[in-house]
């Protein structure tokens, strides 16, 4: 029986996205069955528009330049990598209803 990894994404900033997708892709690379459950602000990480412009924590703006210099993949690139590796995305229906969001608002593969 293969390993299973479940990740809950409840926060919606850039650092949160890197944590979630780095863990997900690393686990998927070990042939684990990986699922990410997105809820509350975590839905921003897979929102078609939101994930292109995730906020950095206050006072950490200098990291943006460091990410570029280190050739760190963007969040859209990591999302694509994760889906290509078979990571499953599940959005919280209750949160989607509360925020008046629909499946079409999110990246493909959710």
DSSP file (Angstrom, degrees, kcal/mol; ACC not computed):
  #  RESIDUE AA STRUCTURE BP1 BP2  ACC     N-H-->O    O-->H-N    N-H-->O    O-->H-N    TCO  KAPPA ALPHA  PHI   PSI    X-CA   Y-CA   Z-CA
    1    1 A X              0   0    0      0, 0.0     2,-0.0     0, 0.0     0, 0.0   0.000 360.0 360.0 360.0 130.2    0.0    0.0    0.0
    2    2 A X        -     0   0    0      1,-0.1     2,-0.2    30,-0.0    30,-0.1  -0.235 360.0 -94.8 -73.6 162.5    1.4    3.4   -1.0
    3    3 A X        -     0   0    0     27,-0.2    30,-3.0    28,-0.2     2,-0.4  -0.496  35.5-150.4 -75.9 146.7    1.9    6.3    1.3
    4    4 A X  E     -a   33   0A   0     28,-0.2     2,-0.4    -2,-0.2    30,-0.2  -0.963   9.1-168.2-120.8 137.8   -0.8    9.0    1.5
    5    5 A X  E     -a   34   0A   0     28,-2.9    30,-2.4    -2,-0.4     2,-0.4  -0.992   0.8-170.4-127.7 127.7   -0.3   12.6    2.2
    6    6 A X  E     -a   35   0A   0     -2,-0.4     2,-0.4    28,-0.2    30,-0.2  -0.970   4.8-171.8-117.9 132.7   -3.1   15.1    3.0
    7    7 A X  E     -a   36   0A   0     28,-2.4    30,-3.1    -2,-0.4     2,-0.6  -0.975  12.2-150.7-124.7 135.3   -2.4   18.8    3.2
    8    8 A X  E     -a   37   0A   0     -2,-0.4     2,-0.7    28,-0.2    30,-0.2  -0.937   7.8-164.9-106.6 123.4   -4.8   21.5    4.4
    9    9 A X  E     +a   38   0A   0     28,-3.0    30,-2.6    -2,-0.6    33,-0.2  -0.904  27.8 148.6-108.9 104.2   -4.4   24.9    2.9
   10   10 A X        +     0   0    0     -2,-0.7    31,-0.8    28,-0.2    32,-0.4   0.424  53.9  70.1-115.4  -2.6   -6.3   27.5    4.9
   11   11 A X        -     0   0    0     30,-0.3    34,-0.2    31,-0.1    28,-0.1  -0.885  62.2-154.3-119.3 151.7   -4.1   30.5    4.4
   12   12 A X        +     0   0    0     -2,-0.3    43,-0.4    32,-0.1     2,-0.1   0.070  48.7 110.7-120.0  26.8   -3.7   32.5    1.2
   13   13 A X  S  > S-     0   0    0     41,-0.2     4,-2.2     1,-0.1    43,-0.2  -0.442  76.5-103.8 -95.5 173.7   -0.4   34.3    1.1
   14   14 A X  H  > S+     0   0    0     41,-3.0     4,-2.3     1,-0.2     5,-0.2   0.904 120.9  50.2 -62.9 -44.0    2.7   33.6   -1.1
   15   15 A X  H  > S+     0   0    0     40,-0.4     4,-2.3     1,-0.2    -1,-0.2   0.903 109.9  52.4 -62.1 -39.8    4.7   31.9    1.7
   16   16 A X  H  > S+     0   0    0      1,-0.2     4,-2.6     2,-0.2    -1,-0.2   0.916 108.3  51.0 -60.4 -43.4    1.7   29.7    2.4
   17   17 A X  H  X S+     0   0    0     -4,-2.2     4,-2.8     1,-0.2     5,-0.3   0.922 109.3  49.5 -62.3 -44.9    1.5   28.7   -1.3
   18   18 A X  H  X S+     0   0    0     -4,-2.3     4,-2.3     1,-0.2     5,-0.3   0.912 111.7  49.4 -62.4 -41.1    5.2   27.8   -1.4
   19   19 A X  H  X S+     0   0    0     -4,-2.3     4,-2.1     2,-0.2     5,-0.2   0.960 115.0  43.7 -59.8 -51.4    4.9   25.7    1.8
   20   20 A X  H  X S+     0   0    0     -4,-2.6     4,-2.4     1,-0.2    -2,-0.2   0.941 119.4  39.9 -62.0 -51.0    1.8   23.8    0.4
   21   21 A X  H  X S+     0   0    0     -4,-2.8     4,-2.4     2,-0.2     5,-0.2   0.804 113.4  53.8 -77.2 -27.9    3.1   23.2   -3.1
   22   22 A X  H  X S+     0   0    0     -4,-2.3     4,-2.1    -5,-0.3    -1,-0.2   0.928 113.5  43.2 -67.6 -43.6    6.7   22.4   -2.1
   23   23 A X  H  X S+     0   0    0     -4,-2.1     4,-2.5    -5,-0.3     5,-0.2   0.928 115.4  50.2 -64.7 -44.3    5.5   19.7    0.3
   24   24 A X  H  X S+     0   0    0     -4,-2.4     4,-2.5    -5,-0.2    -2,-0.2   0.927 113.9  42.4 -62.3 -46.9    2.9   18.4   -2.2
   25   25 A X  H  X S+     0   0    0     -4,-2.4     4,-1.9     2,-0.2    -1,-0.2   0.875 114.1  51.7 -71.7 -35.5    5.4   18.1   -5.1
   26   26 A X  H  X S+     0   0    0     -4,-2.1     4,-0.6    -5,-0.2    -2,-0.2   0.927 113.3  45.0 -64.2 -43.2    8.1   16.6   -2.9
   27   27 A X  H ><>S+     0   0    0     -4,-2.5     5,-1.8     1,-0.2     3,-1.1   0.907 111.6  52.2 -66.5 -41.1    5.7   14.0   -1.6
   28   28 A X  H ><5S+     0   0    0     -4,-2.5     3,-1.8     1,-0.3    -1,-0.2   0.846 101.8  61.3 -63.7 -32.5    4.4   13.3   -5.1
   29   29 A X  H 3<5S+     0   0    0     -4,-1.9    -1,-0.3     1,-0.3    -2,-0.2   0.725  99.0  56.3 -66.4 -20.5    8.0   12.8   -6.2
   30   30 A X  T <<5S-     0   0    0     -3,-1.1    -1,-0.3    -4,-0.6   -27,-0.2   0.217 124.3-107.0 -93.1  14.6    8.2    9.9   -3.7
   31   31 A X  T < 5 +     0   0    0     -3,-1.8    -3,-0.2     1,-0.2     2,-0.2   0.744  69.8 151.7  65.6  26.3    5.2    8.3   -5.4
   32   32 A X      < -     0   0    0     -5,-1.8     2,-0.8   -30,-0.1    -1,-0.2  -0.553  55.1-112.8 -80.9 153.2    2.9    9.2   -2.5
   33   33 A X  E     -a    4   0A   0    -30,-3.0   -28,-2.9    -2,-0.2     2,-0.4  -0.810  43.8-165.7 -85.3 110.8   -0.8    9.8   -3.1
   34   34 A X  E     +a    5   0A   0     -2,-0.8    54,-2.8   -30,-0.2     2,-0.4  -0.874  15.9 177.2-113.2 131.2   -1.1   13.5   -2.4
   35   35 A X  E     -ab   6  88A   0    -30,-2.4   -28,-2.4    -2,-0.4     2,-0.5  -0.997  11.6-159.6-129.5 135.4   -4.4   15.5   -1.8
   36   36 A X  E     -ab   7  89A   0     52,-3.0    54,-2.7    -2,-0.4     2,-0.6  -0.970   5.0-157.0-114.7 127.0   -4.6   19.2   -0.9
   37   37 A X  E     -ab   8  90A   0    -30,-3.1   -28,-3.0    -2,-0.5     2,-0.5  -0.917  11.9-157.9-102.1 118.4   -7.8   20.5    0.7
   38   38 A X  E     +ab   9  91A   0     52,-3.2    54,-2.6    -2,-0.6     2,-0.3  -0.850  20.6 161.7-102.2 127.7   -8.3   24.2    0.2
   39   39 A X    >   -     0   0    0    -30,-2.6     3,-2.1    -2,-0.5     4,-0.2  -0.962  49.1 -13.6-142.8 159.2  -10.5   26.2    2.5
   40   40 A X  G >  S-     0   0    0     -2,-0.3     3,-2.0     1,-0.3     4,-0.2  -0.183 133.7  -4.9  47.7-132.8  -11.0   29.8    3.5
   41   41 A X  G >  S+     0   0    0    -31,-0.8     3,-1.9     1,-0.3     4,-0.3   0.711 123.6  78.4 -63.8 -17.8   -8.2   32.1    2.3
   42   42 A X  G X  S+     0   0    0     -3,-2.1     3,-1.5   -32,-0.4     4,-0.3   0.743  76.2  74.2 -61.1 -22.6   -6.4   28.9    1.1
   43   43 A X  G X> S+     0   0    0     -3,-2.0     3,-1.5     1,-0.3     4,-0.6   0.775  81.5  71.2 -61.2 -24.5   -8.7   29.0   -1.9
   44   44 A X  G X4 S+     0   0    0     -3,-1.9     3,-0.6     1,-0.3    -1,-0.3   0.809  84.8  68.6 -59.1 -28.7   -6.6   31.9   -3.2
   45   45 A X  G <4 S+     0   0    0     -3,-1.5    -1,-0.3    -4,-0.3    -2,-0.2   0.694 113.1  27.0 -68.3 -18.3   -3.8   29.4   -3.9
   46   46 A X  G <4 S+     0   0    0     -3,-1.5    61,-2.5    -4,-0.3     2,-0.3   0.273  89.0 121.7-125.1   9.0   -5.8   27.8   -6.7
   47   47 A X  B <X  -C  106   0B   0     -3,-0.6     4,-2.3    -4,-0.6    59,-0.3  -0.592  68.9-126.1 -74.1 132.3   -8.0   30.8   -7.8
   48   48 A X  T  4 S+     0   0    0     57,-2.6    -1,-0.1    -2,-0.3    58,-0.1   0.794 106.2  21.3 -52.6 -34.2   -7.4   31.5  -11.5
   49   49 A X  T >4 S+     0   0    0     56,-0.4     3,-1.4     2,-0.1     4,-0.4   0.821 119.9  58.7 -99.4 -42.8   -6.7   35.2  -10.8
   50   50 A X  G >4 S+     0   0    0      1,-0.3     3,-1.4     2,-0.2    -2,-0.2   0.835  97.2  59.8 -59.6 -37.4   -5.7   35.1   -7.1
   51   51 A X  G 3< S+     0   0    0     -4,-2.3     3,-0.4     1,-0.3    25,-0.3   0.608  96.5  62.8 -73.4  -8.8   -2.8   32.7   -7.4
   52   52 A X  G <  S+     0   0    0     -3,-1.4    -1,-0.3    -5,-0.2    -2,-0.2   0.653 114.3  30.6 -84.1 -16.0   -1.0   35.0   -9.8
   53   53 A X  S <  S+     0   0    0     -3,-1.4    -1,-0.2    -4,-0.4     2,-0.2  -0.332  75.8 167.5-141.6  53.5   -0.7   37.8   -7.2
   54   54 A X        -     0   0    0     -3,-0.4   -41,-0.2     1,-0.1     2,-0.1  -0.481  37.9-111.5 -74.5 141.0   -0.4   36.3   -3.7
   55   55 A X        -     0   0    0    -43,-0.4   -41,-3.0    -2,-0.2   -40,-0.4  -0.416  19.3-136.2 -76.0 145.9    0.6   38.7   -1.0
   56   56 A X        -     0   0    0    -43,-0.2     5,-0.1   -42,-0.2     3,-0.1  -0.674  39.1 -90.7 -88.2 152.2    3.9   38.6    0.8
   57   57 A X    >   -     0   0    0     -2,-0.3     3,-2.3     3,-0.2    -1,-0.1  -0.304  58.6 -80.5 -60.5 149.9    3.9   39.1    4.6
   58   58 A X  T 3  S+     0   0    0      1,-0.3    -1,-0.1     2,-0.1    -3,-0.0  -0.253 118.9  14.9 -51.3 130.0    4.3   42.6    5.8
   59   59 A X  T 3  S+     0   0    0     -3,-0.1    -1,-0.3     1,-0.0     3,-0.2   0.466 104.6  92.3  83.2   1.4    7.9   43.6    5.7
   60   60 A X    X   +     0   0    0     -3,-2.3     3,-2.1     1,-0.1     4,-0.3   0.149  41.6 117.0-111.9  18.4    9.0   40.6    3.6
   61   61 A X  T >   +     0   0    0      1,-0.3     3,-1.6     2,-0.2     4,-0.5   0.773  63.8  71.5 -59.3 -27.6    8.7   42.3    0.2
   62   62 A X  T 3> S+     0   0    0      1,-0.3     4,-1.3    -3,-0.2     3,-0.4   0.701  82.0  73.5 -63.3 -18.7   12.5   41.8   -0.4
   63   63 A X  H <> S+     0   0    0     -3,-2.1     4,-2.8     1,-0.2    -1,-0.3   0.813  82.2  69.5 -65.0 -28.9   11.8   38.1   -0.8
   64   64 A X  H <> S+     0   0    0     -3,-1.6     4,-1.6    -4,-0.3    -1,-0.2   0.915 102.0  44.1 -56.6 -44.7   10.2   38.8   -4.3
   65   65 A X  H  > S+     0   0    0     -4,-0.5     4,-2.6    -3,-0.4    -1,-0.2   0.887 111.9  53.6 -67.6 -38.9   13.6   39.7   -5.7
   66   66 A X  H  X S+     0   0    0     -4,-1.3     4,-2.1     1,-0.2    -2,-0.2   0.889 105.8  52.9 -62.8 -39.8   15.3   36.7   -4.0
   67   67 A X  H  <>S+     0   0    0     -4,-2.8     5,-2.5     2,-0.2    -1,-0.2   0.916 111.4  46.9 -60.6 -43.2   12.8   34.4   -5.5
   68   68 A X  H ><5S+     0   0    0     -4,-1.6     3,-1.5    -5,-0.2    -2,-0.2   0.942 112.3  48.5 -64.6 -48.1   13.6   35.8   -9.0
   69   69 A X  H 3<5S+     0   0    0     -4,-2.6    -1,-0.2     1,-0.3    -2,-0.2   0.844 112.5  48.8 -62.0 -34.2   17.4   35.6   -8.5
   70   70 A X  T 3<5S-     0   0    0     -4,-2.1    -1,-0.3    -5,-0.2    -2,-0.2   0.385 109.9-123.1 -87.3   4.2   17.1   32.0   -7.2
   71   71 A X  T < 5 +     0   0    0     -3,-1.5     2,-0.3     1,-0.2    -3,-0.2   0.865  45.1 175.8  54.9  39.2   15.0   31.0  -10.2
   72   72 A X      < -     0   0    0     -5,-2.5    -1,-0.2    -6,-0.2    -2,-0.0  -0.604  35.6-108.9 -73.4 130.6   12.2   29.8   -7.8
   73   73 A X        -     0   0    0     -2,-0.3    -1,-0.1     1,-0.1     2,-0.0  -0.247  33.4-111.7 -60.1 148.6    9.2   28.6   -9.9
   74   74 A X     >  -     0   0    0      1,-0.1     4,-2.3    -3,-0.1     5,-0.2  -0.279  29.6-105.1 -71.6 166.4    6.1   30.9   -9.7
   75   75 A X  H  > S+     0   0    0      1,-0.2     4,-2.9     2,-0.2     5,-0.2   0.922 122.3  53.6 -62.8 -43.9    3.0   29.6   -7.9
   76   76 A X  H  > S+     0   0    0    -25,-0.3     4,-2.1     1,-0.2    -1,-0.2   0.902 109.9  49.2 -56.9 -37.1    1.2   29.0  -11.3
   77   77 A X  H  > S+     0   0    0      2,-0.2     4,-2.5     1,-0.2    -2,-0.2   0.913 111.8  47.8 -66.6 -41.4    4.2   26.9  -12.3
   78   78 A X  H  X S+     0   0    0     -4,-2.3     4,-2.7     2,-0.2    -2,-0.2   0.878 110.0  52.6 -66.9 -37.0    4.1   24.9   -9.1
   79   79 A X  H  X S+     0   0    0     -4,-2.9     4,-2.5     2,-0.2     5,-0.2   0.933 111.1  47.3 -61.8 -44.8    0.4   24.4   -9.4
   80   80 A X  H  X S+     0   0    0     -4,-2.1     4,-2.6    -5,-0.2    -2,-0.2   0.915 112.1  49.8 -62.5 -43.8    0.9   23.0  -12.9
   81   81 A X  H  X S+     0   0    0     -4,-2.5     4,-1.7     2,-0.2    -2,-0.2   0.926 110.6  50.6 -59.5 -45.2    3.8   20.8  -11.7
   82   82 A X  H  <>S+     0   0    0     -4,-2.7     5,-2.6     1,-0.2     4,-0.2   0.926 111.9  45.6 -61.6 -46.1    1.6   19.5   -8.9
   83   83 A X  H ><5S+     0   0    0     -4,-2.5     3,-1.5     1,-0.2    -1,-0.2   0.908 110.9  53.6 -66.2 -39.2   -1.3   18.6  -11.2
   84   84 A X  H 3<5S+     0   0    0     -4,-2.6    -1,-0.2     1,-0.3    -2,-0.2   0.822 107.1  53.1 -61.1 -30.3    1.1   17.0  -13.7
   85   85 A X  T 3<5S-     0   0    0     -4,-1.7    -1,-0.3    -5,-0.2    -2,-0.2   0.413 124.7-103.7 -86.5   1.6    2.4   14.9  -10.8
   86   86 A X  T < 5 +     0   0    0     -3,-1.5     2,-0.2     1,-0.3    -3,-0.2   0.590  62.4 160.2  89.8  10.9   -1.1   13.7   -9.9
   87   87 A X      < -     0   0    0     -5,-2.6     2,-0.4    -6,-0.2    -1,-0.3  -0.495  35.2-134.4 -66.4 132.5   -1.7   15.8   -6.8
   88   88 A X  E     -b   35   0A   0    -54,-2.8   -52,-3.0    -2,-0.2     2,-0.5  -0.738  13.5-154.0 -93.0 137.1   -5.4   16.0   -6.2
   89   89 A X  E     -b   36   0A   0     20,-0.7     2,-0.4    -2,-0.4   -52,-0.2  -0.938  11.5-177.1-110.9 129.6   -7.0   19.4   -5.4
   90   90 A X  E     -b   37   0A   0    -54,-2.7   -52,-3.2    -2,-0.5     2,-0.4  -0.994  10.9-155.0-126.2 126.0  -10.2   19.6   -3.3
   91   91 A X  E     -b   38   0A   0     -2,-0.4     2,-0.5    19,-0.4   -52,-0.2  -0.819  28.3-109.7 -99.5 140.0  -11.9   22.9   -2.6
   92   92 A X     >  -     0   0    0    -54,-2.6     4,-2.3    -2,-0.4     5,-0.2  -0.544  23.6-156.5 -68.8 116.3  -14.2   23.3    0.4
   93   93 A X  H  > S+     0   0    0     -2,-0.5     4,-2.5     1,-0.2     5,-0.2   0.884  91.1  55.0 -63.9 -39.2  -17.7   23.6   -0.9
   94   94 A X  H  > S+     0   0    0      2,-0.2     4,-2.5     1,-0.2    -1,-0.2   0.936 110.5  45.2 -60.2 -46.3  -19.0   25.4    2.2
   95   95 A X  H  > S+     0   0    0      1,-0.2     4,-2.6     2,-0.2    -1,-0.2   0.899 111.2  53.3 -65.0 -40.2  -16.3   28.1    1.8
   96   96 A X  H  <>S+     0   0    0     -4,-2.3     5,-3.2     1,-0.2     4,-0.3   0.916 110.9  47.3 -59.5 -42.4  -17.0   28.4   -1.9
   97   97 A X  H ><5S+     0   0    0     -4,-2.5     3,-1.0     3,-0.2    -2,-0.2   0.924 112.5  48.5 -64.2 -45.0  -20.7   28.9   -1.1
   98   98 A X  H 3<5S+     0   0    0     -4,-2.5    -2,-0.2     1,-0.3    -1,-0.2   0.880 117.4  41.7 -62.5 -39.0  -19.9   31.5    1.6
   99   99 A X  T 3<5S-     0   0    0     -4,-2.6    -1,-0.3    -5,-0.2    -2,-0.2   0.375 111.2-121.5 -91.4   4.1  -17.5   33.4   -0.8
  100  100 A X  T < 5 +     0   0    0     -3,-1.0     2,-0.3    -4,-0.3    -3,-0.2   0.910  60.9 149.5  55.8  47.0  -19.9   33.0   -3.8
  101  101 A X      < -     0   0    0     -5,-3.2     2,-0.3    -6,-0.1    -1,-0.2  -0.807  31.7-154.8-110.0 152.0  -17.3   31.1   -5.8
  102  102 A X    >   -     0   0    0     -2,-0.3     3,-2.4     1,-0.1     4,-0.3  -0.830  34.0-104.1-122.7 162.0  -17.8   28.5   -8.4
  103  103 A X  G >  S+     0   0    0     -2,-0.3     3,-1.8     1,-0.3     7,-0.1   0.838 118.6  63.7 -52.1 -36.0  -15.6   25.6   -9.8
  104  104 A X  G 3  S+     0   0    0      1,-0.3    -1,-0.3     4,-0.0     4,-0.1   0.646  89.4  68.6 -66.3 -15.6  -15.0   27.7  -12.9
  105  105 A X  G <  S+     0   0    0     -3,-2.4   -57,-2.6   -58,-0.1   -56,-0.4   0.581  96.3  68.6 -77.3  -8.8  -13.2   30.3  -10.7
  106  106 A X  B <  S-C   47   0B   0     -3,-1.8   -59,-0.2    -4,-0.3     3,-0.1  -0.594  94.3 -80.6-113.2 168.9  -10.4   27.9  -10.0
  107  107 A X    >   -     0   0    0    -61,-2.5     3,-1.0    -2,-0.2    -1,-0.2  -0.188  58.7 -89.2 -61.2 156.1   -7.5   26.2  -11.9
  108  108 A X  T 3  S+     0   0    0      1,-0.2    -1,-0.1     2,-0.1   -25,-0.1  -0.329 108.8  43.6 -63.9 149.9   -8.3   23.2  -14.0
  109  109 A X  T 3         0   0    0     -3,-0.1   -20,-0.7   -21,-0.0    -1,-0.2   0.429 360.0 360.0  95.7  -0.9   -8.1   19.8  -12.2
  110  110 A X    <         0   0    0     -3,-1.0   -19,-0.4    -7,-0.1    -2,-0.1   0.491 360.0 360.0 -79.8 360.0   -9.8   20.9   -9.1
